[in-house]
């Protein structure tokens, strides 16, 4: 409520709508709007497996509203680039929505795409530190040789660049990453900043996929993609640094968020 009040005081009009029910989003929300940043959320229970199905009507609504600039958060087409070997729906469905937007580019003056890497923040959610009965600390994740990451709070800097230079970034996709290293590099940074040893436990892909935790199969396939093709596939992960020059390396982000990790191990 405090954030809502703050936004209202800044002159921001807040309108509520359910992305899983495009008809619930009033047409007036886009009236007189220059630009829209759109993100579909695979991990929202209402959208799991249905990003393409639910995203298209929203894009259609935006296209018919007179919005001049649409910026979409996209990801690589895993199924296409792996030639059907791997299926990671929360990547591929976003790629197919990007394709759908490109097919409708004549409805907009500008279309741009941003593509964030693995969130550093995932170490505070999906891949938190585990503490056993003896106080030993570990982080478990699927097997991969490389992990390309970014502080997701910097995504807005890339969106702003697209808005400020629409001609430069028209029809462009900007991959955003501040770190591209083996997983052990991330765990070493966590250990160093905590002052406590954290063990990295890399689990074979097939084993991780069979875990009973929510999303484990999707995560396992995603890490298989990282391992064989890299996070961005054929796209150059360094391109985002030319757009946002101060994308944070993981250690810098750790410095800013060390208390979150201290809280994890203190409980």
C-alpha positions as a Markdown table, in Angstrom:
| # | Residue | x | y | z |
|---|---|---|---|---|
| 1 | Unk | 0.0 | 0.0 | 0.0 |
| 2 | Unk | 2.9 | 2.4 | 0.7 |
| 3 | Unk | 4.3 | 1.8 | -2.8 |
| 4 | Unk | 0.9 | 2.3 | -4.3 |
| 5 | Unk | 0.4 | 5.6 | -2.5 |
| 6 | Unk | 3.9 | 6.7 | -3.5 |
| 7 | Unk | 3.2 | 6.0 | -7.1 |
| 8 | Unk | -0.1 | 7.8 | -7.0 |
| 9 | Unk | 1.6 | 10.8 | -5.5 |
| 10 | Unk | 4.0 | 10.8 | -8.5 |
| 11 | Unk | 0.9 | 11.0 | -10.8 |
| 12 | Unk | 1.0 | 7.3 | -11.8 |
| 13 | Unk | -2.5 | 5.9 | -12.5 |
| 14 | Unk | -2.7 | 2.3 | -11.3 |
| 15 | Unk | -5.1 | 0.0 | -13.1 |
| 16 | Unk | -5.6 | -3.6 | -12.1 |
| 17 | Unk | -6.1 | -6.4 | -14.6 |
| 18 | Unk | -5.5 | -10.2 | -14.8 |
| 19 | Unk | -3.1 | -11.2 | -17.6 |
| 20 | Unk | -4.7 | -14.7 | -17.6 |
| 21 | Unk | -8.0 | -13.0 | -18.5 |
| 22 | Unk | -7.1 | -10.4 | -21.1 |
| 23 | Unk | -10.7 | -9.2 | -21.3 |
| 24 | Unk | -10.3 | -8.1 | -17.6 |
| 25 | Unk | -7.7 | -5.5 | -18.7 |
| 26 | Unk | -9.6 | -2.3 | -19.6 |
| 27 | Unk | -8.9 | -0.8 | -23.0 |
| 28 | Unk | -8.4 | 2.6 | -21.3 |
| 29 | Unk | -5.2 | 1.4 | -19.7 |
| 30 | Unk | -3.4 | 1.9 | -23.0 |
| 31 | Unk | -5.2 | 5.1 | -24.1 |
| 32 | Unk | -2.7 | 7.9 | -24.7 |
| 33 | Unk | 0.2 | 5.6 | -23.7 |
| 34 | Unk | 3.4 | 6.0 | -25.7 |
| 35 | Unk | 5.2 | 2.8 | -24.7 |
| 36 | Unk | 4.5 | -0.5 | -23.0 |
| 37 | Unk | 6.9 | -2.9 | -21.3 |
| 38 | Unk | 5.4 | -6.4 | -21.3 |
| 39 | Unk | 6.6 | -9.5 | -19.3 |
| 40 | Unk | 4.7 | -12.8 | -19.3 |
| 41 | Unk | 5.4 | -14.9 | -16.2 |
| 42 | Unk | 5.6 | -18.6 | -16.7 |
| 43 | Unk | 5.9 | -19.2 | -13.0 |
| 44 | Unk | 2.6 | -17.6 | -12.2 |
| 45 | Unk | 0.2 | -20.6 | -11.7 |
| 46 | Unk | -2.3 | -19.0 | -14.0 |
| 47 | Unk | 0.2 | -18.7 | -16.9 |
| 48 | Unk | 2.3 | -21.9 | -16.5 |
| 49 | Unk | 2.4 | -23.5 | -19.9 |
| 50 | Unk | 0.1 | -20.9 | -21.4 |
| 51 | Unk | 2.4 | -17.9 | -22.0 |
| 52 | Unk | 1.8 | -18.1 | -25.8 |
| 53 | Unk | -1.9 | -18.7 | -25.4 |
| 54 | Unk | -2.5 | -15.9 | -22.9 |
| 55 | Unk | 0.2 | -13.5 | -24.3 |
| 56 | Unk | -1.1 | -13.2 | -27.8 |
| 57 | Unk | -4.5 | -11.6 | -26.9 |
| 58 | Unk | -2.6 | -9.0 | -24.7 |
| 59 | Unk | -0.3 | -8.2 | -27.6 |
| 60 | Unk | -3.3 | -7.8 | -29.9 |
| 61 | Unk | -5.0 | -5.4 | -27.4 |
| 62 | Unk | -1.8 | -3.3 | -27.2 |
| 63 | Unk | -1.5 | -3.3 | -31.0 |
| 64 | Unk | -5.0 | -2.1 | -31.4 |
| 65 | Unk | -4.7 | 0.7 | -28.8 |
| 66 | Unk | -2.3 | 3.0 | -30.6 |
| 67 | Unk | 0.7 | 2.4 | -28.5 |
| 68 | Unk | 3.8 | 3.4 | -30.5 |
| 69 | Unk | 6.5 | 1.4 | -28.8 |
| 70 | Unk | 6.3 | -2.1 | -27.4 |
| 71 | Unk | 9.2 | -3.6 | -25.4 |
| 72 | Unk | 8.9 | -7.3 | -24.6 |
| 73 | Unk | 11.0 | -9.4 | -22.2 |
| 74 | Unk | 12.0 | -12.4 | -24.4 |
| 75 | Unk | 14.3 | -15.5 | -24.2 |
| 76 | Unk | 15.8 | -17.9 | -26.8 |
| 77 | Unk | 13.9 | -20.5 | -28.7 |
| 78 | Unk | 15.4 | -23.5 | -27.0 |
| 79 | Unk | 13.4 | -26.1 | -29.0 |
| 80 | Unk | 14.4 | -24.5 | -32.3 |
| 81 | Unk | 18.1 | -23.9 | -31.5 |
| 82 | Unk | 18.5 | -27.4 | -30.0 |
| 83 | Unk | 16.8 | -28.9 | -33.0 |
| 84 | Unk | 14.1 | -30.5 | -30.8 |
| 85 | Unk | 16.6 | -32.0 | -28.4 |
| 86 | Unk | 15.6 | -29.9 | -25.4 |
| 87 | Unk | 12.3 | -28.4 | -24.4 |
| 88 | Unk | 12.2 | -25.4 | -22.0 |
| 89 | Unk | 8.7 | -23.9 | -22.4 |
| 90 | Unk | 9.3 | -20.8 | -20.3 |
| 91 | Unk | 12.1 | -19.9 | -22.8 |
| 92 | Unk | 10.5 | -21.0 | -26.0 |
| 93 | Unk | 7.1 | -19.6 | -25.4 |
| 94 | Unk | 8.6 | -16.2 | -24.9 |
| 95 | Unk | 10.6 | -16.6 | -28.1 |
| 96 | Unk | 7.4 | -17.4 | -29.9 |
| 97 | Unk | 5.7 | -14.3 | -28.5 |
| 98 | Unk | 8.7 | -12.3 | -29.7 |
| 99 | Unk | 8.1 | -13.8 | -33.2 |
| 100 | Unk | 4.4 | -12.9 | -33.0 |
| 101 | Unk | 5.3 | -9.3 | -32.1 |
| 102 | Unk | 7.7 | -9.1 | -35.0 |
| 103 | Unk | 5.0 | -10.3 | -37.3 |
| 104 | Unk | 2.9 | -7.4 | -36.1 |
| 105 | Unk | 5.6 | -4.8 | -36.3 |
| 106 | Unk | 3.6 | -2.7 | -38.7 |
| 107 | Unk | 1.1 | -2.0 | -35.9 |
| 108 | Unk | 3.8 | -0.1 | -34.0 |
| 109 | Unk | 6.4 | 2.5 | -34.7 |
| 110 | Unk | 9.0 | 0.6 | -32.7 |
| 111 | Unk | 9.4 | -2.8 | -31.2 |
| 112 | Unk | 12.3 | -3.7 | -28.9 |
| 113 | Unk | 13.3 | -6.8 | -26.9 |
| 114 | Unk | 15.3 | -7.3 | -23.7 |
| 115 | Unk | 16.5 | -10.7 | -22.6 |
| 116 | Unk | 17.7 | -11.0 | -19.0 |
| 117 | Unk | 20.0 | -13.9 | -18.0 |
| 118 | Unk | 19.6 | -16.2 | -14.9 |
| 119 | Unk | 18.7 | -13.9 | -12.0 |
| 120 | Unk | 21.2 | -13.5 | -9.2 |
| 121 | Unk | 18.1 | -13.3 | -7.0 |
| 122 | Unk | 17.5 | -17.0 | -7.7 |
| 123 | Unk | 20.0 | -17.7 | -5.0 |
| 124 | Unk | 17.5 | -16.3 | -2.6 |
| 125 | Unk | 14.6 | -18.4 | -3.9 |
| 126 | Unk | 15.0 | -21.4 | -6.1 |
| 127 | Unk | 18.6 | -22.1 | -5.1 |
| 128 | Unk | 18.8 | -21.0 | -1.4 |
| 129 | Unk | 21.5 | -22.2 | 1.0 |
| 130 | Unk | 20.6 | -25.4 | 2.8 |
| 131 | Unk | 21.9 | -26.2 | 6.3 |
| 132 | Unk | 22.0 | -29.7 | 7.6 |
| 133 | Unk | 21.8 | -30.9 | 11.2 |
| 134 | Unk | 25.5 | -30.5 | 11.6 |
| 135 | Unk | 25.5 | -26.9 | 10.4 |
| 136 | Unk | 27.1 | -27.7 | 7.0 |
| 137 | Unk | 26.0 | -25.3 | 4.3 |
| 138 | Unk | 25.3 | -26.2 | 0.7 |
| 139 | Unk | 23.6 | -25.1 | -2.5 |
| 140 | Unk | 22.1 | -27.7 | -4.8 |
| 141 | Unk | 21.5 | -27.1 | -8.5 |
| 142 | Unk | 21.4 | -29.1 | -11.8 |
| 143 | Unk | 24.6 | -30.0 | -13.5 |
| 144 | Unk | 26.1 | -27.3 | -15.8 |
| 145 | Unk | 29.5 | -26.0 | -16.7 |
| 146 | Unk | 28.4 | -22.4 | -17.1 |
| 147 | Unk | 26.0 | -20.0 | -15.5 |
| 148 | Unk | 25.2 | -16.6 | -17.1 |
| 149 | Unk | 23.6 | -14.3 | -14.6 |
| 150 | Unk | 22.3 | -10.7 | -14.0 |
| 151 | Unk | 20.9 | -8.5 | -11.3 |
| 152 | Unk | 17.3 | -8.4 | -12.5 |
| 153 | Unk | 16.8 | -5.0 | -10.9 |
| 154 | Unk | 19.0 | -3.6 | -13.7 |
| 155 | Unk | 16.5 | -4.7 | -16.4 |
| 156 | Unk | 14.8 | -1.3 | -16.2 |
| 157 | Unk | 18.0 | 0.4 | -17.3 |
| 158 | Unk | 17.8 | -1.5 | -20.6 |
| 159 | Unk | 14.1 | -0.7 | -21.0 |
| 160 | Unk | 14.9 | 2.9 | -20.5 |
| 161 | Unk | 17.6 | 2.9 | -23.1 |
| 162 | Unk | 15.1 | 1.4 | -25.6 |
| 163 | Unk | 12.6 | 4.2 | -24.8 |
| 164 | Unk | 15.3 | 6.9 | -25.0 |
| 165 | Unk | 16.8 | 5.7 | -28.3 |
| 166 | Unk | 13.9 | 3.9 | -30.1 |
| 167 | Unk | 15.5 | 4.1 | -33.6 |
| 168 | Unk | 18.7 | 2.6 | -32.4 |
| 169 | Unk | 17.1 | -0.4 | -30.7 |
| 170 | Unk | 14.1 | -0.8 | -33.1 |
| 171 | Unk | 13.7 | -4.6 | -33.8 |
| 172 | Unk | 16.7 | -5.3 | -31.7 |
| 173 | Unk | 17.0 | -7.9 | -28.8 |
| 174 | Unk | 19.3 | -6.9 | -26.0 |
| 175 | Unk | 20.7 | -9.9 | -23.9 |
| 176 | Unk | 21.5 | -8.7 | -20.4 |
| 177 | Unk | 24.2 | -10.4 | -18.3 |
| 178 | Unk | 26.7 | -9.2 | -15.8 |
| 179 | Unk | 28.5 | -12.5 | -15.2 |
| 180 | Unk | 29.3 | -15.6 | -17.2 |
| 181 | Unk | 31.2 | -18.1 | -15.1 |
| 182 | Unk | 31.2 | -21.7 | -13.9 |
| 183 | Unk | 28.7 | -22.3 | -11.0 |
| 184 | Unk | 31.6 | -22.8 | -8.6 |
| 185 | Unk | 32.6 | -19.1 | -9.1 |
| 186 | Unk | 29.2 | -18.0 | -7.7 |
| 187 | Unk | 29.4 | -20.4 | -4.8 |
| 188 | Unk | 33.0 | -19.3 | -3.9 |
| 189 | Unk | 31.8 | -15.7 | -3.9 |
| 190 | Unk | 28.9 | -16.6 | -1.5 |
| 191 | Unk | 31.4 | -18.5 | 0.8 |
| 192 | Unk | 33.8 | -15.6 | 0.8 |
| 193 | Unk | 31.3 | -12.9 | 1.6 |
| 194 | Unk | 29.6 | -15.0 | 4.3 |
| 195 | Unk | 32.9 | -16.1 | 5.8 |
| 196 | Unk | 31.6 | -19.7 | 5.9 |
| 197 | Unk | 32.2 | -22.6 | 3.5 |
| 198 | Unk | 29.3 | -23.3 | 1.2 |
| 199 | Unk | 29.5 | -26.5 | -0.8 |
| 200 | Unk | 28.2 | -26.7 | -4.4 |
| 201 | Unk | 26.2 | -29.8 | -5.0 |
| 202 | Unk | 25.7 | -30.3 | -8.8 |
| 203 | Unk | 23.0 | -32.9 | -9.4 |
| 204 | Unk | 22.8 | -34.9 | -12.7 |
| 205 | Unk | 20.1 | -33.5 | -15.0 |
| 206 | Unk | 17.9 | -36.6 | -15.0 |
| 207 | Unk | 18.2 | -36.9 | -11.2 |
| 208 | Unk | 17.2 | -33.3 | -10.6 |
| 209 | Unk | 14.2 | -33.6 | -13.0 |
| 210 | Unk | 12.8 | -36.4 | -10.9 |
| 211 | Unk | 12.8 | -34.4 | -7.7 |
| 212 | Unk | 9.4 | -33.7 | -6.1 |
| 213 | Unk | 10.0 | -29.9 | -5.8 |
| 214 | Unk | 7.8 | -27.7 | -7.9 |
| 215 | Unk | 9.4 | -26.8 | -11.2 |
| 216 | Unk | 12.3 | -29.3 | -10.9 |
| 217 | Unk | 11.8 | -30.8 | -14.3 |
| 218 | Unk | 11.6 | -27.4 | -16.0 |
| 219 | Unk | 14.7 | -26.3 | -14.1 |
| 220 | Unk | 16.6 | -29.4 | -15.1 |
| 221 | Unk | 15.9 | -29.0 | -18.8 |
| 222 | Unk | 16.9 | -25.3 | -18.5 |
| 223 | Unk | 20.3 | -26.2 | -17.0 |
| 224 | Unk | 20.8 | -28.8 | -19.7 |
| 225 | Unk | 20.4 | -25.9 | -22.2 |
| 226 | Unk | 22.9 | -23.8 | -20.3 |
| 227 | Unk | 25.4 | -26.6 | -20.3 |
| 228 | Unk | 25.2 | -27.4 | -24.0 |
| 229 | Unk | 24.2 | -24.2 | -25.7 |
| 230 | Unk | 24.8 | -21.4 | -23.1 |
| 231 | Unk | 22.0 | -19.2 | -21.7 |
| 232 | Unk | 21.5 | -17.1 | -24.8 |
| 233 | Unk | 22.2 | -19.8 | -27.4 |
| 234 | Unk | 23.4 | -18.1 | -30.6 |
| 235 | Unk | 23.1 | -14.6 | -29.2 |
| 236 | Unk | 26.2 | -12.9 | -27.8 |
| 237 | Unk | 25.8 | -12.6 | -24.1 |
| 238 | Unk | 28.2 | -9.5 | -23.9 |
| 239 | Unk | 26.0 | -7.3 | -26.1 |
| 240 | Unk | 24.0 | -6.0 | -23.2 |
| 241 | Unk | 27.2 | -4.4 | -21.7 |
| 242 | Unk | 27.2 | -2.0 | -24.6 |
| 243 | Unk | 23.8 | -0.9 | -23.7 |
| 244 | Unk | 24.1 | -0.9 | -19.9 |
| 245 | Unk | 27.8 | -0.4 | -19.2 |
| 246 | Unk | 27.6 | -1.0 | -15.4 |
| 247 | Unk | 25.8 | -4.4 | -15.4 |
| 248 | Unk | 26.9 | -5.8 | -12.0 |
| 249 | Unk | 29.2 | -8.8 | -11.6 |
| 250 | Unk | 27.9 | -11.3 | -9.1 |
| 251 | Unk | 30.4 | -10.3 | -6.3 |
| 252 | Unk | 29.1 | -6.7 | -6.5 |
| 253 | Unk | 25.6 | -7.9 | -6.1 |
| 254 | Unk | 26.6 | -10.1 | -3.2 |
| 255 | Unk | 28.2 | -7.1 | -1.4 |
| 256 | Unk | 24.8 | -5.3 | -1.7 |
| 257 | Unk | 22.7 | -8.3 | -0.6 |
| 258 | Unk | 24.9 | -10.1 | 2.0 |
| 259 | Unk | 22.4 | -9.6 | 4.8 |
| 260 | Unk | 19.8 | -11.7 | 2.9 |
| 261 | Unk | 22.4 | -14.6 | 2.8 |
| 262 | Unk | 23.3 | -14.1 | 6.5 |
| 263 | Unk | 19.6 | -14.4 | 7.3 |
| 264 | Unk | 19.4 | -17.7 | 5.4 |
| 265 | Unk | 22.1 | -19.3 | 7.5 |
| 266 | Unk | 21.1 | -17.8 | 10.8 |
| 267 | Unk | 17.8 | -19.6 | 11.0 |
